[in-house]
Amino acid sequence: MEIRQLRYLLAALRHGNLQEAAREHFVTQPAISAQLKKLEHELGAKLYARSGRRIIATPVGRTVAPLAEEVLQRIDALRAAVQGLKGLTHGELRLGNIDAASVYVLPSIFRAFRKKYPGIDIRVVVADTDTLLASLDSAAVELAIVTLPLRGEGHEVVPFYEDTMVLVASPRHPLAAVRPRMRNALETVSETGLITYPSQSTTRRTIERVFIENGYSLRAEMEMSSPEAIKRLTEAGLGASILPAKLVASELRRGTLKVIPTGNVRFSRLLGVVFKNRENLSQPATAFLKMLLDKYDMSTS
């Protein structure tokens, strides 16, 4: 059964003759007649009969006609949906990101994307890097903004953002009183400990590497997976922490947190966008990826 056969049948019944049906579809009358005979043969029943110079639907034809109409409507809807996705008039973007990216890296991209593609629904999963990679593997998300480097292979990775991090504490915390001539801040926190990320997290490993490179070890006074929670506990004076500078910018302006100088030692982490296969990304994901990398002056080629 072919789609055109259903269209020919409906046109013939609507016009009451094959000639008008042929004219509507820009084919010859014999071509219409031949296709309708094939359809009847496949269904094993007559679909129309002649009544004088006109044709009318048989009982089977009257049953088939509305069903054929429904089939064609669904096919037209399918084509419209595909074209809509290609044109980004509707669809869905499934994205995963670490929570800090939601706060200060992605909001401007989200605004620009929603303005340009208002018909695309954005679904965001916020989790740690390992969880997001599992979501990529299960196709729960198409793109993930994570902390680099990754452990393992099987993903395409595009670094795009260097996230500066700073050692902070409440002004009431003893560490805030450290003077330049006093003991190195890293030496102090290596003994007193930090409120920091879980040991298995990529950000934690990045911070620990800096301590080790400078001859110190990192002691975790408290571990939490949420940077926002770490910030709040630090702000409450429960300990010092190393957090993204942009995450604590407003607290630094208000004076509820204070940057503790670390001399020539610098902390930062690299964020990247990760996906399984660029060629298999949906149109919304492809558009978002381009917008993200254009924002941070990275090539999508």
C-alpha positions as CSV (number, residue, x, y, z in Angstrom):
1,M,0.0,0.0,0.0
2,E,1.3,3.4,-1.0
3,I,0.5,6.8,0.4
4,R,-0.4,8.1,-3.1
5,Q,-3.0,5.4,-3.5
6,L,-4.8,6.7,-0.5
7,R,-4.6,10.2,-1.7
8,Y,-5.9,9.2,-5.2
9,L,-8.8,7.3,-3.6
10,L,-9.9,10.2,-1.5
11,A,-9.7,12.6,-4.4
12,A,-11.7,10.3,-6.6
13,L,-14.5,9.9,-4.1
14,R,-14.5,13.6,-3.3
15,H,-14.7,14.6,-7.0
16,G,-16.9,11.7,-8.0
17,N,-14.8,10.9,-11.1
18,L,-11.2,9.9,-11.9
19,Q,-10.5,12.6,-14.4
20,E,-10.8,15.4,-11.8
21,A,-8.8,13.3,-9.3
22,A,-6.1,12.9,-12.0
23,R,-6.1,16.7,-12.6
24,E,-5.8,17.5,-8.9
25,H,-2.7,15.3,-8.6
26,F,-1.1,16.2,-12.0
27,V,-1.2,12.6,-13.3
28,T,-3.1,10.9,-16.1
29,Q,-6.5,9.2,-15.6
30,P,-5.1,5.8,-16.5
31,A,-2.4,6.2,-13.8
32,I,-5.0,6.9,-11.2
33,S,-7.1,4.0,-12.3
34,A,-4.1,1.6,-12.2
35,Q,-3.1,2.6,-8.7
36,L,-6.6,2.3,-7.4
37,K,-6.9,-1.2,-8.9
38,K,-3.6,-2.1,-7.1
39,L,-5.1,-0.8,-3.8
40,E,-8.3,-2.8,-4.3
41,H,-6.3,-5.9,-5.1
42,E,-4.2,-5.5,-1.9
43,L,-7.3,-5.0,0.2
44,G,-9.2,-7.7,-1.5
45,A,-12.4,-5.6,-2.0
46,K,-13.9,-3.1,-4.4
47,L,-13.6,0.5,-3.1
48,Y,-15.8,2.3,-5.6
49,A,-18.4,1.6,-8.3
50,R,-19.7,3.5,-11.3
51,S,-23.1,5.1,-11.2
52,G,-23.7,6.7,-14.6
53,R,-20.8,9.0,-15.3
54,R,-19.8,9.3,-11.7
55,I,-18.2,7.0,-9.2
56,I,-19.4,6.3,-5.7
57,A,-17.9,4.6,-2.7
58,T,-18.9,1.0,-2.0
59,P,-19.7,0.0,1.6
60,V,-16.0,-1.0,2.0
61,G,-15.0,2.2,0.4
62,R,-17.1,4.2,2.9
63,T,-15.3,2.4,5.7
64,V,-11.8,2.8,4.2
65,A,-12.2,6.5,3.3
66,P,-12.2,8.0,6.9
67,L,-9.4,5.7,7.9
68,A,-7.3,6.7,4.9
69,E,-8.0,10.4,5.8
70,E,-6.7,9.7,9.3
71,V,-3.6,8.0,8.1
72,L,-2.8,10.8,5.7
73,Q,-3.3,13.4,8.5
74,R,-0.9,11.5,10.7
75,I,1.6,11.3,7.9
76,D,1.3,15.1,7.3
77,A,1.7,15.7,11.0
78,L,4.8,13.5,11.0
79,R,6.3,15.5,8.1
80,A,5.4,18.7,9.8
81,A,7.1,17.6,13.0
82,V,10.3,16.6,11.3
83,Q,10.3,19.9,9.4
84,G,9.6,21.7,12.6
85,L,12.6,20.1,14.3
86,K,14.8,21.0,11.3
87,G,13.6,24.5,11.5
88,L,13.7,24.5,15.3
89,T,10.1,25.7,15.6
90,H,9.4,23.1,18.2
91,G,11.2,20.2,20.0
92,E,13.1,19.5,23.1
93,L,16.7,20.2,24.4
94,R,17.9,17.6,27.0
95,L,20.9,19.0,28.8
96,G,22.8,18.1,31.9
97,N,25.2,20.3,33.9
98,I,27.0,20.6,37.1
99,D,25.1,23.0,39.4
100,A,27.7,25.8,39.3
101,A,27.3,26.0,35.5
102,S,23.6,26.6,36.1
103,V,24.4,29.6,38.2
104,Y,26.9,31.6,36.3
105,V,27.9,29.9,33.0
106,L,24.7,29.0,31.3
107,P,22.0,31.6,32.2
108,S,22.9,34.0,29.4
109,I,23.0,31.1,26.9
110,F,19.6,29.9,28.1
111,R,18.2,33.4,27.6
112,A,19.6,33.7,24.1
113,F,18.5,30.3,23.1
114,R,14.9,30.8,24.4
115,K,14.7,34.1,22.6
116,K,15.9,32.6,19.3
117,Y,14.0,29.3,19.6
118,P,10.9,30.0,21.8
119,G,9.2,26.7,20.6
120,I,12.0,24.5,22.0
121,D,11.4,23.1,25.5
122,I,14.6,23.0,27.7
123,R,14.9,20.0,30.1
124,V,17.9,20.3,32.5
125,V,19.4,17.7,34.7
126,V,21.7,19.0,37.5
127,A,24.1,16.5,38.9
128,D,27.8,15.7,39.4
129,T,30.1,14.9,36.5
130,D,30.0,11.1,36.9
131,T,26.2,11.1,37.1
132,L,25.9,13.3,34.0
133,L,28.2,11.0,32.0
134,A,25.9,8.1,32.9
135,S,23.0,10.1,31.7
136,L,24.8,10.7,28.4
137,D,25.4,7.0,28.0
138,S,21.7,6.2,28.7
139,A,20.6,9.0,26.3
140,A,18.7,10.7,29.1
141,V,20.6,13.9,28.0
142,E,22.3,14.8,24.8
143,L,24.8,17.4,26.1
144,A,26.5,17.7,29.5
145,I,28.5,20.6,30.9
146,V,31.0,18.9,33.3
147,T,34.3,19.4,35.0
148,L,37.4,18.1,33.1
149,P,39.4,16.0,32.7
150,L,37.1,12.9,32.3
151,R,38.0,9.5,33.5
152,G,37.5,6.9,30.8
153,E,36.7,7.2,27.1
154,G,33.8,7.1,24.7
155,H,32.7,10.7,24.7
156,E,33.5,13.7,22.6
157,V,34.8,16.6,24.8
158,V,35.1,20.3,24.0
159,P,36.8,22.4,26.7
160,F,35.3,25.9,26.7
161,Y,35.6,27.7,30.1
162,E,38.3,28.1,32.7
163,D,36.7,28.5,36.1
164,T,38.9,30.5,38.5
165,M,38.6,29.3,42.1
166,V,39.5,31.1,45.3
167,L,40.1,30.2,49.0
168,V,37.4,31.9,51.0
169,A,36.4,32.0,54.7
170,S,34.0,34.0,56.8
171,P,35.6,37.3,58.2
172,R,35.0,35.7,61.6
173,H,37.1,32.6,60.8
174,P,40.6,32.6,62.2
175,L,42.1,32.1,58.7
176,A,40.8,35.5,57.8
177,A,43.2,37.1,60.2
178,V,46.3,35.6,58.5
179,R,48.7,38.3,57.6
180,P,51.2,38.1,54.7
181,R,54.1,37.5,57.1
182,M,52.2,34.7,58.8
183,R,52.2,31.1,57.8
184,N,51.2,30.2,54.3
185,A,47.4,29.9,54.0
186,L,47.7,26.5,52.3
187,E,49.8,25.2,55.1
188,T,47.3,26.4,57.6
189,V,44.3,24.8,55.8
190,S,46.2,21.6,55.1
191,E,46.2,21.2,58.9
192,T,42.8,22.7,59.9
193,G,41.0,21.2,56.9
194,L,38.5,22.5,54.3
195,I,34.8,22.2,53.6
196,T,35.1,20.7,50.2
197,Y,33.8,18.5,47.5
198,P,33.5,14.7,47.8
199,S,36.7,12.8,47.3
200,Q,35.5,11.1,44.1
201,S,34.6,14.4,42.4
202,T,36.7,15.9,39.6
203,T,36.8,19.3,41.2
204,R,38.1,17.8,44.4
205,R,40.9,15.9,42.6
206,T,41.8,19.2,40.8
207,I,42.1,21.0,44.1
208,E,44.1,18.2,45.7
209,R,46.5,18.2,42.8
210,V,47.4,21.9,43.5
211,F,48.0,21.1,47.2
212,I,50.3,18.1,46.3
213,E,52.2,20.1,43.7
214,N,53.0,22.7,46.4
215,G,54.1,20.2,49.0
216,Y,50.9,20.0,51.0
217,S,48.0,17.6,51.5
218,L,44.3,18.4,51.6
219,R,42.4,17.4,54.7
220,A,38.6,17.4,54.3
221,E,37.0,18.8,57.4
222,M,33.6,18.3,55.8
223,E,32.5,17.0,52.4
224,M,29.5,18.1,50.4
225,S,28.5,17.6,46.8
226,S,26.7,21.0,46.5
227,P,28.9,24.1,46.0
228,E,26.0,26.2,47.1
229,A,25.8,24.3,50.4
230,I,29.6,24.5,50.8
231,K,29.3,28.3,50.4
232,R,26.6,28.7,53.0
233,L,28.5,26.7,55.6
234,T,31.6,28.6,54.9
235,E,29.6,31.9,55.2
236,A,28.4,30.7,58.5
237,G,32.0,30.4,59.8
238,L,32.1,26.6,60.0
239,G,35.3,26.4,57.9
240,A,37.2,27.6,54.8
241,S,36.6,26.4,51.3
242,I,37.9,26.7,47.8
243,L,35.1,27.7,45.4
244,P,34.6,29.2,42.0
245,A,35.2,33.0,42.2
246,K,31.9,33.7,40.3
247,L,29.9,31.6,42.7
248,V,31.0,33.7,45.7
249,A,31.1,37.1,44.0
250,S,28.0,38.5,45.6
251,E,29.1,37.3,49.1
252,L,32.5,38.9,48.6
253,R,30.8,42.2,47.7
254,R,28.6,42.0,50.8
255,G,31.5,41.1,53.0
256,T,30.1,37.9,54.3
257,L,33.0,36.0,52.7
258,K,36.6,37.0,52.4
259,V,39.2,35.8,49.9
260,I,42.3,34.4,51.6
261,P,45.4,35.2,49.6
262,T,47.4,32.1,48.5
263,G,50.4,33.9,47.1
264,N,51.5,32.6,43.7
265,V,49.4,29.5,44.0
266,R,46.3,29.6,41.7
267,F,43.3,27.4,41.7
268,S,41.1,26.8,38.6
269,R,39.1,24.0,37.0
270,L,38.3,23.5,33.3
271,L,34.7,23.1,32.2
272,G,33.8,21.3,29.0
273,V,30.7,20.2,27.0
274,V,30.5,16.5,26.4
275,F,28.4,14.4,24.0
276,K,28.4,11.0,22.5
277,N,28.6,11.8,18.8
278,R,28.2,15.2,17.2
279,E,26.7,13.8,14.0
280,N,23.9,12.2,16.0
281,L,22.9,15.3,18.0
282,S,19.3,16.6,17.5
283,Q,18.8,19.9,15.9
284,P,18.1,21.7,19.2
285,A,21.2,20.2,20.8
286,T,23.3,21.2,17.7
287,A,22.0,24.7,17.9
288,F,22.6,25.0,21.6
289,L,26.2,23.6,21.2
290,K,27.0,26.2,18.6
291,M,25.5,29.0,20.6
292,L,27.5,27.9,23.7
293,L,30.8,27.6,21.9
294,D,30.3,30.8,19.9
295,K,29.7,32.6,23.3
296,Y,33.1,31.4,24.5
297,D,34.9,31.9,21.2
298,M,35.3,28.2,20.5
299,S,34.9,26.7,17.0
300,T,32.1,24.2,16.4
301,S,33.9,22.8,13.3
